[in-house]
Amino acid sequence: MGHVRVRAAFYNGVDYARWVGGELPEGAVRRVEVEALADAGATYPALPRGLVERLGLAFLREVEGEVAEGATRLRLYGPAVVQVEDRIAVCPVIERPEGTAPVVGVVALEQMGFRVDPVAGRLVKELPLML
């Protein structure tokens, strides 16, 4: 089984809402495009500190979380809009250390209606908002 990598765009959620509402031109929306790991074992999307800063995401709070090394305190930012292919999700983002890979976690993947197929090494499009 391999890792599933995707091309993802992360937007500052406040800027994005202002653009949708006609208050901000599209070119003024802070955005980064990255190759990210689609990780169904991660809860939230996560970005290295420098990308969080470049997006200008607001610090929300520290939360207890589990990482490969064990339990730790994590910094939560947001709101962010995450786009993979033609689908978007709105959710908070966890700050990761510099030099680590961006991650799209299960919260965003499920909002967008994606399932990770680690055997085939790809995302599978399903219906979003399944109730």
CORZI-V190512 format. One record per pair of residues at least 12 apart in sequence whose C-alpha atoms are under 10 Angstrom apart, sorted by the first residue. I is the first residue (numbers start at 1). J is the second residue. D is the distance in Angstrom with one decimal. If there is no record, write none. Layout:
i = <I,I>
j = <J,J>
d = <D,D>
//
This chain:
i = <1,1,1,1,1,2,2,2,2,2,2,3,3,3,3,3,3,3,3,3,3,4,4,4,4,4,4,4,4,4,4,4,4,4,5,5,5,5,5,5,5,5,5,5,5,5,6,6,6,6,6,6,6,6,6,6,6,7,7,7,7,7,7,7,7,7,7,8,8,8,8,8,8,8,8,8,8,8,8,8,8,8,9,9,9,9,9,9,9,9,9,9,9,9,10,10,10,10,10,10,10,10,10,10,10,10,10,10,10,10,10,10,10,10,11,11,11,11,11,11,11,11,11,11,11,11,11,11,11,11,12,12,12,12,12,12,12,12,12,12,12,12,12,12,12,12,13,13,13,13,13,13,13,13,13,13,13,13,13,13,13,14,14,14,14,14,14,14,14,14,15,15,15,15,15,15,15,15,15,15,16,16,16,16,16,16,16,17,17,29,30,30,30,30,31,31,31,31,31,31,31,32,32,32,32,32,33,33,33,34,34,34,34,34,35,35,35,35,36,36,36,36,36,36,37,37,37,37,37,38,38,38,38,38,38,38,38,38,38,38,38,38,38,38,39,39,39,39,39,39,39,39,40,40,40,40,40,40,40,40,40,40,40,40,40,41,41,41,42,42,42,42,42,42,42,43,43,43,43,43,43,43,43,43,43,43,44,44,44,44,44,44,44,44,44,44,44,44,45,45,45,45,45,45,45,45,45,45,45,45,45,45,45,45,46,46,46,46,46,46,46,46,46,46,46,46,46,46,46,47,47,47,47,47,47,47,47,47,47,47,47,47,48,48,48,48,48,48,48,48,48,48,49,49,49,49,49,49,49,49,50,50,50,50,50,51,51,51,51,52,52,52,52,52,52,52,53,53,55,55,56,56,56,57,57,57,57,57,57,57,58,58,58,58,58,58,58,59,59,59,59,59,59,59,59,59,60,60,60,60,60,60,60,61,61,61,61,61,61,62,62,62,62,62,63,63,63,65,74,74,74,75,75,75,75,76,76,76,76,76,77,77,77,77,77,78,78,78,78,78,79,79,79,80,80,81,81,82,82,82,82,82,83,83,83,83,84,84,84,84,84,84,85,86,87,87,87,87,87,87,87,87,88,88,88,88,88,89,89,89,89,89,89,89,90,90,90,90,91,91,91,92,92,93,93,109,109,109,110,110,110,110,110,111,111,111,111,112,112,112,112,112,113,113,113,113,113,113,114,114,114,115>
j = <117,118,119,120,121,117,118,119,120,121,122,37,38,39,116,117,118,119,120,121,122,36,37,38,39,40,116,117,118,119,120,121,122,123,34,35,36,37,38,39,102,103,104,121,122,123,34,35,36,37,38,84,85,103,104,122,123,33,34,35,36,37,38,83,84,85,104,32,33,34,35,36,37,38,82,83,84,85,88,102,103,104,31,32,33,34,35,36,81,82,83,84,85,88,30,31,32,33,34,45,47,51,52,55,80,81,82,83,84,88,89,90,93,104,29,30,31,32,33,52,55,56,57,78,79,80,81,82,83,90,29,30,31,32,52,54,55,56,57,58,78,79,80,81,82,90,29,30,31,55,56,57,58,78,79,80,81,82,90,91,92,29,30,56,57,58,78,79,80,81,28,29,30,31,55,56,57,79,80,81,28,29,30,31,79,80,81,29,81,55,54,55,56,57,51,54,55,56,80,81,82,51,52,54,55,82,51,82,83,47,51,101,102,103,101,102,103,104,84,101,102,103,104,105,101,102,103,104,105,102,103,104,105,106,108,109,114,115,116,117,118,121,122,123,103,104,105,106,109,115,116,118,103,104,105,106,107,108,109,110,114,115,116,117,118,104,105,106,66,67,103,104,105,106,107,65,66,93,94,103,104,105,106,107,108,109,76,91,92,93,94,103,104,105,106,107,108,109,80,82,91,92,93,94,95,96,102,103,104,105,106,107,108,109,75,76,77,92,93,94,95,96,97,100,101,102,103,104,105,77,93,94,95,96,97,98,99,100,101,102,103,104,94,95,96,97,98,99,100,101,102,103,75,94,95,96,97,98,99,100,95,96,97,98,99,95,96,98,102,77,78,80,93,94,95,96,77,95,78,80,77,78,80,76,77,78,79,80,92,93,76,77,78,79,80,92,93,75,76,77,78,79,92,93,94,95,75,76,77,78,79,92,93,73,74,75,76,77,78,74,75,76,77,94,75,76,94,94,94,95,96,93,94,95,96,92,93,94,95,96,91,92,93,94,95,90,91,92,93,94,91,92,93,92,93,93,108,104,108,109,111,112,104,108,109,112,104,108,109,112,114,123,112,112,108,109,111,112,113,114,125,128,108,109,111,112,113,107,108,109,110,111,112,113,107,108,111,112,107,108,111,107,108,105,108,123,125,128,126,127,128,129,130,127,128,129,130,125,126,127,128,129,125,126,127,128,129,130,126,127,128,127>
d = <9.2,5.6,5.0,7.8,7.4,9.5,6.0,6.8,8.1,5.9,9.3,7.0,7.7,8.2,9.6,9.4,6.5,8.9,9.6,6.2,8.5,8.4,5.9,5.5,7.4,9.8,7.3,7.8,6.3,9.2,8.6,4.9,5.5,7.3,10.0,6.5,5.5,4.6,5.7,8.8,9.8,9.0,9.3,7.8,7.4,8.7,8.3,5.6,5.4,6.3,6.5,7.3,8.8,9.3,8.6,8.1,8.2,7.1,5.9,4.7,6.2,8.9,9.5,8.7,6.5,7.7,10.0,8.4,5.7,5.5,6.2,6.4,9.3,9.5,6.9,5.6,4.9,7.6,9.8,9.2,9.3,8.1,6.8,5.6,4.3,6.3,8.8,9.3,8.1,5.8,5.0,6.7,9.0,9.2,8.5,5.6,5.4,6.4,8.1,9.5,9.2,9.2,9.4,8.0,6.6,5.7,4.7,6.4,9.1,9.5,9.7,9.8,9.7,9.9,7.0,5.8,4.4,6.7,8.9,10.0,6.8,9.4,9.0,9.8,8.8,5.6,5.0,6.5,8.2,9.4,6.8,5.5,6.5,9.1,9.1,9.3,5.5,6.7,6.1,9.0,7.5,6.8,5.1,6.5,9.1,9.9,8.8,8.8,9.6,9.2,9.7,8.0,9.7,7.0,4.9,4.3,5.2,8.9,7.3,8.6,9.3,8.7,9.4,9.7,8.6,9.4,8.6,6.9,7.8,9.0,7.6,5.1,6.8,9.3,9.6,9.6,9.9,9.8,9.3,9.7,9.1,6.0,8.1,9.2,9.8,8.6,7.4,9.3,9.3,8.9,7.6,5.4,7.5,9.4,9.3,8.1,6.1,9.5,9.7,9.3,9.7,7.4,9.4,8.0,7.2,9.9,9.8,9.8,9.3,9.5,9.6,9.1,7.2,9.5,8.1,7.1,8.7,9.8,9.9,6.4,4.7,5.1,6.4,9.9,7.0,6.3,4.7,6.1,8.4,8.9,6.0,4.9,6.3,8.1,9.7,7.8,9.7,9.3,7.1,9.8,9.5,9.8,8.7,8.0,6.6,6.1,5.2,6.6,8.6,9.8,7.5,9.4,9.7,8.2,5.8,4.8,8.6,9.7,7.8,9.2,9.9,8.0,6.6,9.6,9.6,9.9,7.1,7.0,9.3,8.8,7.8,7.7,4.6,6.0,8.3,9.7,9.9,9.7,9.4,9.7,8.5,4.9,5.2,5.7,8.4,9.5,9.3,7.5,6.8,6.0,6.6,8.1,6.8,4.6,6.4,5.6,6.9,9.2,9.2,8.3,7.9,7.3,5.1,6.3,8.9,9.9,7.6,5.2,4.3,4.6,7.9,7.6,6.9,9.1,9.9,9.0,9.5,8.7,5.2,4.4,5.7,6.2,9.8,9.6,8.4,5.6,5.0,6.6,7.5,9.9,7.0,6.5,5.4,5.4,8.1,8.6,9.9,8.0,7.2,4.7,6.6,8.8,8.6,5.8,4.4,5.2,4.9,6.9,6.2,7.1,6.5,9.3,9.8,9.1,5.5,5.8,5.8,5.8,9.1,9.4,9.0,9.1,8.6,6.7,9.4,8.9,9.5,8.9,9.1,7.8,9.1,9.7,8.2,8.8,6.8,8.9,10.0,9.6,9.6,8.7,9.4,9.0,9.9,9.5,5.8,5.2,6.9,7.3,9.2,8.6,8.7,5.4,5.5,7.4,9.4,9.7,10.0,7.4,6.2,4.5,6.7,9.3,9.7,9.6,9.8,9.6,7.7,5.6,5.1,6.7,8.8,8.5,9.6,10.0,8.5,6.1,5.5,7.3,9.9,5.4,4.6,5.9,9.0,9.4,6.5,7.0,9.5,9.9,6.7,7.0,8.4,8.4,5.8,5.6,8.4,6.5,5.7,4.7,6.5,9.9,9.1,5.5,5.1,6.3,7.3,8.9,6.9,4.5,5.9,8.7,5.7,5.1,7.4,5.9,6.8,9.4,9.0,8.2,7.1,9.3,10.0,9.1,9.7,8.9,9.7,8.4,9.2,9.5,8.7,8.0,9.3,9.9,9.6,9.0,9.9,9.5,8.8,5.5,8.2,9.3,9.8,8.9,7.9,9.0,7.6,5.8,9.5,8.3,5.3,7.7,8.6,5.6,5.9,9.5,9.1,7.1,8.1,9.5,7.6,6.8,9.3,9.4,9.3,9.4,9.9,9.1,9.7,9.2,9.2,9.3,6.9,7.8,8.8,9.5,6.0,6.3,8.9,8.4,8.5,8.1,5.3,7.7,6.0,5.0,5.1,3.8,6.8,7.9,5.7,7.9,7.5,9.9>
//
